Amino acid sequence: MTPTLYLHWTATPYDWIRPGHYHSIISGDGRVHRLHDYNVDLPAHTYGRDRNSVELSCACMGGVPDPWTQPPTDSQLNSLCAEAAAVPAAGAGARIRSRWSG
């Protein structure tokens, strides 16, 4: 079965990089932090949809009290698009859903 690709934001500061939540997290400078193999199921996020999925996230939207004071950076969005395009080449062969979740 083809995995589903989920694109997220973390609702954290730009430098939040923690394993266990997403397969890759893109920091504010656009660096992709690959934390888990794309063929591994991560049970910590996307409630009820974690099996057979690849989860990429931008570390952003963590502004207090207004999340929009830390929006995704251009570097993050460029890296997120490049990483999403690279997922099939990484062996996961994911299908892409056009729904953002935070």
DSSP file with accessible surface (Angstrom, degrees, kcal/mol):
  #  RESIDUE AA STRUCTURE BP1 BP2  ACC     N-H-->O    O-->H-N    N-H-->O    O-->H-N    TCO  KAPPA ALPHA  PHI   PSI    X-CA   Y-CA   Z-CA
    1    1 A M              0   0  195      0, 0.0    51,-0.0     0, 0.0     0, 0.0   0.000 360.0 360.0 360.0 136.6    0.0    0.0    0.0
    2    2 A T        -     0   0   76      1,-0.1    92,-0.1    92,-0.1    91,-0.1  -0.550 360.0-123.1 -73.9 128.6    1.3    3.5   -0.9
    3    3 A P        -     0   0   14      0, 0.0    92,-3.5     0, 0.0     2,-0.4  -0.304  19.5-119.7 -69.7 157.6    2.0    5.6    2.1
    4    4 A T  E     -ab  53  95A   8     48,-1.7    50,-2.7    90,-0.2     2,-0.6  -0.801  19.1-137.4 -96.2 139.0    0.3    9.0    2.6
    5    5 A L  E     -ab  54  96A   1     90,-2.8    92,-1.2    -2,-0.4     2,-0.5  -0.870  18.1-165.5 -99.9 121.5    2.5   12.1    2.9
    6    6 A Y  E     -a   55   0A  16     48,-3.1    50,-2.7    -2,-0.6     2,-0.5  -0.920   5.3-157.2-108.5 133.2    1.5   14.6    5.6
    7    7 A L  E     +ab  56 100A  29     92,-0.5    94,-1.1    -2,-0.5     2,-0.2  -0.947  26.1 165.7-110.6 125.9    2.8   18.2    5.7
    8    8 A H  E     -ab  57 101A   0     48,-2.6    50,-1.9    -2,-0.5     2,-0.3  -0.739  35.6-135.3-127.0 173.8    2.7   19.9    9.0
    9    9 A W  E     -a   58   0A  67     92,-0.8    50,-0.2    48,-0.2    52,-0.1  -0.937  20.4-139.3-125.7 155.0    3.9   22.7   11.1
   10   10 A T        -     0   0   15     48,-2.1    51,-0.1    -2,-0.3    49,-0.1   0.629  24.0-130.4 -88.6 -16.5    5.0   22.1   14.7
   11   11 A A  S    S+     0   0   57     49,-1.5    50,-0.2    47,-0.3    51,-0.1   0.919  75.6 103.3  60.2  44.6    3.5   25.1   16.5
   12   12 A T  B    S-e   61   0B  19     48,-1.4    50,-0.9    58,-0.1    -1,-0.3  -0.846  81.6 -68.5-139.2 177.1    6.9   25.7   18.1
   13   13 A P    >   -     0   0   61      0, 0.0     3,-1.6     0, 0.0    -1,-0.1  -0.197  54.6 -99.7 -65.8 167.6    9.9   28.0   17.7
   14   14 A Y  T 3  S+     0   0   69      1,-0.3    14,-1.7    13,-0.1    45,-0.2   0.680 119.8  53.2 -63.7 -21.1   12.0   27.7   14.5
   15   15 A D  T 3  S+     0   0  127     12,-0.2     2,-0.7    13,-0.1    -1,-0.3   0.291  73.6 124.8-101.8  12.8   14.8   25.7   16.3
   16   16 A W    <   +     0   0   49     -3,-1.6     2,-0.4     2,-0.0    -4,-0.1  -0.602  27.3 163.1 -78.7 111.2   12.5   22.9   17.7
   17   17 A I        +     0   0   39     -2,-0.7    -2,-0.0    42,-0.0    -3,-0.0  -0.950   5.2 157.6-131.2 109.3   13.9   19.6   16.5
   18   18 A R    >   -     0   0  122     -2,-0.4     3,-0.8     4,-0.0     4,-0.5  -0.991  33.7-129.7-136.8 129.1   12.7   16.5   18.4
   19   19 A P  T 3  S+     0   0   87      0, 0.0     4,-0.1     0, 0.0    17,-0.1  -0.311  84.2  47.0 -69.9 159.6   12.6   12.9   17.3
   20   20 A G  T 3  S+     0   0   26      2,-0.4    24,-0.5     3,-0.0     3,-0.1   0.213  99.4  67.2  99.2 -15.0    9.5   10.8   17.7
   21   21 A H  S <  S+     0   0   70     -3,-0.8     2,-0.3     1,-0.3    21,-0.1   0.791 105.9  11.4-105.9 -41.0    7.0   13.2   16.2
   22   22 A Y        -     0   0    7     -4,-0.5    -2,-0.4     1,-0.1    -1,-0.3  -0.960  63.9-124.9-136.8 156.9    7.8   13.6   12.5
   23   23 A H  S    S+     0   0    0     32,-1.9    12,-2.4    -2,-0.3    13,-1.7   0.920 100.2   8.7 -68.8 -43.1   10.0   11.8   10.1
   24   24 A S  E     -Dc  34  56A   0     31,-1.5    33,-2.0    10,-0.2     2,-0.4  -0.997  65.5-161.0-137.9 143.9   11.8   15.1    9.2
   25   25 A I  E     -Dc  33  57A   0      8,-2.0     8,-2.6    -2,-0.3     2,-0.6  -0.988  12.0-146.3-123.4 135.0   11.6   18.6   10.7
   26   26 A I  E     -Dc  32  58A   0     31,-3.1    33,-2.8    -2,-0.4     6,-0.2  -0.894  17.8-144.3-103.2 117.1   12.7   21.6    8.7
   27   27 A S    >   -     0   0   10      4,-2.1     3,-2.7    -2,-0.6   -12,-0.2  -0.235  33.6 -92.1 -75.4 170.2   14.3   24.3   11.0
   28   28 A G  T 3  S+     0   0   17    -14,-1.7    48,-0.3     1,-0.3    47,-0.2   0.745 125.1  57.7 -57.0 -26.9   13.8   28.0   10.4
   29   29 A D  T 3  S-     0   0  114    -15,-0.2    -1,-0.3    46,-0.1   -14,-0.0   0.455 120.9-105.9 -84.0   0.2   17.0   28.2    8.3
   30   30 A G    <   +     0   0    7     -3,-2.7     2,-0.3     1,-0.3    -2,-0.1   0.408  69.6 147.7  92.8  -0.2   15.6   25.6    5.9
   31   31 A R        -     0   0  160      1,-0.1    -4,-2.1    -5,-0.1     2,-0.6  -0.501  44.2-135.2 -72.4 132.1   17.8   22.7    7.0
   32   32 A V  E     -D   26   0A  40     -2,-0.3     2,-0.8    -6,-0.2    -6,-0.2  -0.784  13.8-161.4 -90.1 121.3   16.1   19.4    6.8
   33   33 A H  E     -D   25   0A  32     -8,-2.6    -8,-2.0    -2,-0.6     2,-0.9  -0.890   5.6-157.7-103.9 101.2   16.6   17.2    9.9
   34   34 A R  E     +D   24   0A 153     -2,-0.8   -10,-0.2   -10,-0.2     3,-0.1  -0.720  21.7 167.1 -82.3 108.3   15.8   13.6    8.9
   35   35 A L        +     0   0   50    -12,-2.4     2,-0.3    -2,-0.9   -11,-0.2   0.693  58.5  22.7 -98.8 -24.0   15.0   12.0   12.2
   36   36 A H  S    S-     0   0   53    -13,-1.7    -1,-0.2   -17,-0.1     6,-0.0  -0.995  85.6 -96.7-144.5 148.4   13.5    8.7   11.2
   37   37 A D    >   -     0   0   98     -2,-0.3     3,-1.8     1,-0.1    -2,-0.0  -0.358  36.6-123.6 -59.6 142.4   13.6    6.4    8.1
   38   38 A Y  T 3  S+     0   0   16      1,-0.3    -1,-0.1    52,-0.2   -15,-0.1   0.592 108.6  60.9 -71.1  -7.4   10.6    7.1    5.9
   39   39 A N  T 3  S+     0   0  101      2,-0.1     2,-0.4    13,-0.0    -1,-0.3   0.398  85.3  96.7 -96.8   3.5    9.5    3.5    6.1
   40   40 A V  S <  S-     0   0   67     -3,-1.8     2,-0.4    11,-0.0    13,-0.1  -0.783  73.9-129.1 -96.0 132.5    9.0    3.6    9.9
   41   41 A D        -     0   0   78     -2,-0.4    10,-0.1    11,-0.1    13,-0.1  -0.661  18.2-155.8 -77.1 133.2    5.6    4.2   11.4
   42   42 A L    >   -     0   0    8      8,-0.6     3,-0.6    -2,-0.4   -19,-0.1  -0.947   8.8-170.2-111.5 115.0    5.6    7.0   14.0
   43   43 A P  T 3   +     0   0  115      0, 0.0     5,-0.1     0, 0.0     7,-0.1   0.437  67.7  83.5 -84.4   3.5    2.7    6.7   16.5
   44   44 A A  T 3  S+     0   0   53    -24,-0.5     2,-0.3     6,-0.1     3,-0.1   0.548  91.0  29.0 -89.8  -6.3    3.2   10.1   18.1
   45   45 A H  S <  S+     0   0   48     -3,-0.6     4,-0.3     1,-0.2     3,-0.1  -0.891  92.5  44.1-146.9 173.5    1.3   12.4   15.7
   46   46 A T  S >  S-     0   0   15     -2,-0.3     3,-2.9     1,-0.1     4,-0.2   0.971  86.6-121.3  51.9  64.5   -1.6   12.7   13.2
   47   47 A Y  T 3  S+     0   0  222      1,-0.3    -1,-0.1     2,-0.2    -3,-0.1   0.015  86.3   0.6 -42.5 124.1   -4.0   10.8   15.5
   48   48 A G  T 3  S+     0   0   69     -5,-0.1    -1,-0.3    -3,-0.1    -2,-0.1   0.464 123.1  73.2  77.8   1.5   -5.4    7.7   13.8
   49   49 A R    <   +     0   0  113     -3,-2.9    -2,-0.2    -4,-0.3   -45,-0.1   0.175  59.7 103.5-129.3  15.8   -3.4    8.2   10.6
   50   50 A D    >   +     0   0   21     -4,-0.2     3,-0.8    -7,-0.1    -8,-0.6   0.779  55.9  92.4 -76.2 -27.3    0.1    7.3   11.6
   51   51 A R  T 3  S+     0   0  207      1,-0.2   -47,-0.2   -10,-0.1     3,-0.1  -0.459 100.0   2.4 -71.8 138.5    0.4    3.9   10.0
   52   52 A N  T 3  S+     0   0   54      1,-0.2   -48,-1.7    -2,-0.1     2,-0.3   0.914 106.3 118.0  55.5  49.3    1.8    3.8    6.5
   53   53 A S  E <   -a    4   0A   4     -3,-0.8     2,-0.4   -50,-0.3   -48,-0.2  -0.964  56.8-141.1-141.2 159.5    2.5    7.5    6.4
   54   54 A V  E     -a    5   0A   0    -50,-2.7   -48,-3.1    -2,-0.3     2,-0.5  -0.993  20.9-159.2-120.2 128.8    5.4    9.9    6.0
   55   55 A E  E     +a    6   0A   0     -2,-0.4   -32,-1.9   -50,-0.2   -31,-1.5  -0.941  11.5 179.0-119.7 115.9    5.3   13.1    8.1
   56   56 A L  E     -ac   7  24A   0    -50,-2.7   -48,-2.6    -2,-0.5     2,-0.4  -0.911  10.3-176.1-111.9 142.2    7.3   16.2    7.3
   57   57 A S  E     -ac   8  25A   0    -33,-2.0   -31,-3.1    -2,-0.4     2,-0.5  -0.997  25.1-137.7-144.3 144.7    7.0   19.3    9.3
   58   58 A C  E     -ac   9  26A   1    -50,-1.9   -48,-2.1    -2,-0.4     2,-1.2  -0.846  28.5-127.1 -93.7 131.6    8.3   22.9    9.5
   59   59 A A  S    S+     0   0    0    -33,-2.8     2,-0.3    -2,-0.5   -31,-0.1  -0.700  72.5  91.8 -77.5  99.0    9.4   24.1   12.9
   60   60 A C        +     0   0    0     -2,-1.2   -49,-1.5    12,-0.1   -48,-1.4  -0.945  32.5  77.5-169.2-175.0    7.2   27.3   13.1
   61   61 A M  B     +e   12   0B   8      9,-4.0     7,-0.1    -2,-0.3    -1,-0.1   0.748  62.5 123.7  64.6  29.4    3.9   28.8   14.1
   62   62 A G        +     0   0   17    -50,-0.9     6,-0.1     8,-0.3    -1,-0.1   0.203  28.9 135.3-104.3  16.8    5.1   28.9   17.7
   63   63 A G        -     0   0    9      4,-0.8     5,-0.1   -51,-0.2     7,-0.1  -0.372  54.1-112.6 -67.5 142.1    4.6   32.6   18.3
   64   64 A V  S    S-     0   0  136      1,-0.2    -2,-0.1     2,-0.1    -1,-0.0  -0.988  92.0  -3.7-123.9 128.3    2.9   33.5   21.6
   65   65 A P  S    S+     0   0  129      0, 0.0    -1,-0.2     0, 0.0     3,-0.1  -0.999 142.5  40.1 -86.1  -6.5    0.2   34.8   21.8
   66   66 A D    >   -     0   0   77      1,-0.2     3,-2.2    -4,-0.0     4,-0.2  -0.863  62.3-161.2-107.8 109.6   -0.1   35.0   18.0
   67   67 A P  G >  S+     0   0   54      0, 0.0     3,-2.0     0, 0.0    -4,-0.8   0.816  87.3  70.7 -55.6 -29.2    1.3   31.9   16.1
   68   68 A W  G 3  S+     0   0  157      1,-0.3    -6,-0.1    -7,-0.1    -4,-0.1   0.540  77.2  77.9 -71.9  -2.7    1.5   34.0   12.9
   69   69 A T  G <  S+     0   0   90     -3,-2.2    -1,-0.3     1,-0.3    -5,-0.1   0.626 102.3  40.6 -77.3  -9.6    4.4   36.0   14.4
   70   70 A Q  S <  S+     0   0   51     -3,-2.0    -9,-4.0    -4,-0.2    -8,-0.3  -0.508  85.3 166.2-130.4  63.8    6.6   32.9   13.5
   71   71 A P        -     0   0   48      0, 0.0    -9,-0.1     0, 0.0    -3,-0.1  -0.234  51.0 -73.7 -72.0 168.1    5.2   31.8   10.1
   72   72 A P        -     0   0   32      0, 0.0     2,-0.1     0, 0.0   -12,-0.1  -0.376  54.4-127.7 -59.1 138.9    7.0   29.3    7.8
   73   73 A T     >  -     0   0   36      1,-0.1     4,-2.4    -3,-0.1     5,-0.2  -0.458  18.3-112.0 -83.8 161.5   10.0   31.0    6.3
   74   74 A D  H  > S+     0   0  128      1,-0.2     4,-2.6     2,-0.2     5,-0.2   0.902 120.7  54.0 -57.7 -40.3   10.7   31.0    2.5
   75   75 A S  H  > S+     0   0   60    -47,-0.2     4,-2.3     1,-0.2    -1,-0.2   0.898 108.4  49.1 -61.9 -40.8   13.7   28.7    3.2
   76   76 A Q  H  > S+     0   0    0    -48,-0.3     4,-2.9     2,-0.2    -1,-0.2   0.928 111.5  48.0 -63.8 -45.6   11.4   26.2    5.1
   77   77 A L  H  X S+     0   0   62     -4,-2.4     4,-2.4     2,-0.2    -2,-0.2   0.910 111.9  49.6 -65.1 -39.6    8.8   26.1    2.4
   78   78 A N  H  X S+     0   0  119     -4,-2.6     4,-2.2     1,-0.2    -1,-0.2   0.930 114.8  44.5 -62.9 -44.3   11.5   25.6   -0.3
   79   79 A S  H  X S+     0   0   30     -4,-2.3     4,-2.8    -5,-0.2     5,-0.2   0.883 111.0  54.1 -68.3 -37.7   13.0   22.8    1.7
   80   80 A L  H  X S+     0   0    5     -4,-2.9     4,-2.6     2,-0.2    -2,-0.2   0.936 110.6  46.4 -62.1 -44.2    9.6   21.3    2.5
   81   81 A C  H  X S+     0   0   90     -4,-2.4     4,-2.2     2,-0.2    -2,-0.2   0.922 113.8  48.2 -64.3 -43.2    8.7   21.1   -1.2
   82   82 A A  H  X S+     0   0   63     -4,-2.2     4,-1.4     2,-0.2    -2,-0.2   0.917 113.5  47.0 -64.9 -41.3   12.1   19.6   -2.1
   83   83 A E  H  X S+     0   0   11     -4,-2.8     4,-1.1     2,-0.2    -2,-0.2   0.914 110.3  52.1 -68.2 -40.7   11.9   17.0    0.6
   84   84 A A  H >< S+     0   0   12     -4,-2.6     3,-0.6     1,-0.2    -1,-0.2   0.913 110.0  49.6 -61.5 -39.4    8.3   16.1   -0.3
   85   85 A A  H 3< S+     0   0   77     -4,-2.2     4,-0.4     1,-0.2    -1,-0.2   0.809 110.4  51.8 -68.3 -27.5    9.4   15.6   -3.9
   86   86 A A  H 3X S+     0   0   34     -4,-1.4     4,-1.3     1,-0.2     3,-0.2   0.629  84.7  88.2 -84.6 -13.9   12.3   13.4   -2.7
   87   87 A V  T X<>S+     0   0    1     -4,-1.1     5,-1.5    -3,-0.6     3,-0.8   0.915  86.3  50.4 -56.4 -47.4   10.2   11.1   -0.6
   88   88 A P  G >45S+     0   0   70      0, 0.0     3,-1.6     0, 0.0    -1,-0.2   0.916 109.1  52.7 -59.2 -36.1    9.4    8.6   -3.5
   89   89 A A  G 345S+     0   0   96     -4,-0.4    -2,-0.2     1,-0.3    -3,-0.1   0.774  99.8  63.9 -68.5 -23.1   13.1    8.5   -4.3
   90   90 A A  G <<5S-     0   0   50     -4,-1.3    -1,-0.3    -3,-0.8   -52,-0.2   0.422 124.6-102.3 -80.3   0.5   13.8    7.6   -0.7
   91   91 A G  T < 5S+     0   0   53     -3,-1.6    -2,-0.1    -4,-0.2    -4,-0.1   0.416 100.1 101.3  98.8  -2.7   11.8    4.4   -1.1
   92   92 A A      < -     0   0    7     -5,-1.5    -3,-0.1   -90,-0.1    -5,-0.1   0.805  60.3-160.6 -86.9 -29.8    8.6    5.4    0.5
   93   93 A G        -     0   0   34     -6,-0.6    -6,-0.0    -5,-0.2    -4,-0.0   0.883  23.5-172.8  55.8  42.2    6.6    6.2   -2.7
   94   94 A A        -     0   0   15    -92,-0.1     2,-0.3   -10,-0.1   -90,-0.2  -0.298  22.8-133.1 -73.4 149.3    4.1    8.3   -0.8
   95   95 A R  E     -b    4   0A 116    -92,-3.5   -90,-2.8   -93,-0.0     2,-0.5  -0.748  28.1-124.2 -92.5 151.5    0.9    9.8   -2.2
   96   96 A I  E     -b    5   0A 113     -2,-0.3     2,-0.4   -92,-0.2   -90,-0.1  -0.836  17.2-159.0-106.2 130.4    0.3   13.4   -1.4
   97   97 A R  E     -     0   0A 108    -92,-1.2     2,-1.0    -2,-0.5   -90,-0.2  -0.864  18.0-136.3-101.8 142.5   -2.8   14.8    0.3
   98   98 A S  E     +     0   0A 128     -2,-0.4     2,-0.4   -92,-0.1   -92,-0.1  -0.335  68.2 107.3 -96.9  56.0   -3.6   18.5   -0.1
   99   99 A R  E     -     0   0A 141     -2,-1.0   -92,-0.5     2,-0.0     2,-0.4  -0.982  54.6-151.6-135.2 123.7   -4.5   19.1    3.6
  100  100 A W  E     -b    7   0A 113     -2,-0.4     2,-0.4   -94,-0.1   -92,-0.2  -0.749  15.1-176.0 -89.6 140.1   -2.4   21.0    6.1
  101  101 A S  E      b    8   0A  25    -94,-1.1   -92,-0.8    -2,-0.4    -2,-0.0  -0.986 360.0 360.0-133.4 145.3   -2.6   20.1    9.7
  102  102 A G              0   0   57     -2,-0.4   -92,-0.1   -94,-0.2   -41,-0.0  -0.509 360.0 360.0-111.4 360.0   -0.9   21.8   12.6
